[in-house]
Amino acid sequence: MSGDQASRPPAMSDVAALAGVSHQTVSRVLNDHPSVLPATRQRVLDAIATLGYRRNLAARALVTRRTGTIGVLASGSALFGPTSTLIAIERAARDAGLFVSVATLPQWRAGEVAGVLEHFMTEGVDGVVVIAAHDEAVEAVQAFGTPVPVVMVGPVGLPAPLRSVAVDQYTGARLAVRHLLDLGHRDVTHLAGPLDWFDARRRIEGWHDELTAAGVLAGEPIPGDWSADRGYAVGRELVAGGLPTAVFAANDQLALGLLRAFAEAGVRVPGDVSVVGFDDVDGSAQFFPPLTTVRQEFTALGERCMEVLLAAIAGEEGASAGLIATSVVVRASSGPPRA
C-alpha cells in the first residue's frame, strides 16, 4: 500500500485492486447481487476483511438518494406489547440491511411528535415507523405530514398516505371468548383496557360480538387500564359483589392482578372462576395458575411492517398489510364453569 493509501481509510477501489476485480463487481458484492460467481464473491469478501473496508454511507446516499436508515417512534412505555413490537421491528429492519434511529415519547402531544419527526427528516431517513396504538398518535402524525413513507403499527384503515400494520386484536378477543363458551361459560365479564387505545377497543368489540353471536347478553365491560394494580382492585370488587363464572382480561397484567385478588379471597381458579388474558407475556406460564391467554406474533408483525415500509419506499402504491393472526394458548386458568 502506498503512503497516500496508508493515510486514508481504504476505498472501494482498493478492494477492487486487491481482489483483482472491477469497481462494479465490488459494488455488486456489497449489494448482494446474485450475478457474482461464488469464487469471485469470496475474493472480494477476503479483500474487504484484509483491508478493513467500511462502506461510506454518506457517499452511497448521494448516489442512491437513500440512507438505509429508518426512524422508529415509540411510546416510552414499558408495556409488553409496544416493547415487543419495537424489538421485533428493529430486528426485522436489521435483517433487511437497514439501520434504525429510535425515539420514544411519554406523551403524544402534536408539538413533541413534530419535533421528533423533524429530527428524523434532518437525518435523511428513508421512512418512519410509528408504534402507537392510540388516538393521539395518529392525530399527531397526520398533522405533521411527513415527506417520506410512514407505517403506523396498531390502527387499521388509515387514510392515505399513511399505511398501517396491525395484529388482529378483534379476532384474538373472539377466540378467547369462544374458548370460554366452548367450556360452557355463559357469564363472561370483560375487564377492558384504556378506551383511547385501538387495541383495547377492538378487544371489547371482539368480546361483545362473540357473546352476541352465541346468544349471550354481553352487558358492559369493566373500565380498566393495562396495570396489574387495576386487575387486583377489580378482583377485590368482584369478590365482594358477586363473581361471574369467567373473566376475559384485556391483557396479562390485568389478569395477574385478578389472580392475586382471587387467591387472597380463597377463590379457586378455575374452579370458581376462569381467567383468560391477552398477550402471552414472558412468564405467563408461571402465573398461579398458569394463564390461558391470547398470543400475538410479534416477529411476524415486525417482518410485515418492514415489507410494507420497503414497498412504500420503493414507490409501490397501495401495499396491503393485512392483519397478523393471533392464537389462544390454553393453560390451567380456564376450565368448565362451577356446577
Number of C-alpha atoms within 10 A of each C-alpha: 8 6 7 8 11 9 9 8 13 17 16 19 14 18 25 20 14 15 20 14 16 14 14 12 19 26 15 15 19 15 10 11 13 10 10 14 10 11 9 16 22 14 18 24 18 15 20 23 12 11 15 13 16 12 14 10 13 11 11 13 13 10 10 9 12 16 20 19 21 26 24 25 23 24 20 13 13 9 13 17 18 20 16 18 24 23 14 20 25 21 19 21 23 14 12 14 12 17 17 19 15 16 17 16 14 10 14 21 14 17 12 14 22 19 12 18 23 14 14 24 18 9 14 18 22 24 24 24 25 23 25 21 23 19 14 17 24 19 13 17 20 18 13 15 14 18 10 17 23 27 23 25 24 23 23 18 9 14 9 11 16 18 24 26 28 21 22 20 26 20 21 25 31 21 20 26 28 18 18 25 20 11 14 14 21 20 19 25 22 24 27 25 25 15 16 12 18 19 23 25 19 20 27 25 16 21 28 23 20 21 20 12 9 11 10 16 14 17 12 12 17 12 13 21 19 21 17 19 18 21 28 21 16 20 27 18 13 15 15 10 9 8 17 17 24 28 23 28 31 30 28 30 26 29 32 26 22 25 27 21 22 20 15 11 13 11 16 16 22 18 15 18 23 27 28 30 28 29 23 23 20 9 10 20 18 9 16 14 19 17 29 28 32 25 17 24 18 22 17 17 24 23 19 21 26 24 19 22 28 18 16 22 16 11 11 11 11 12 15 13 17 13 17 17 16 21 19 22 17 17 15 17 25 24 24 18 20 14 6
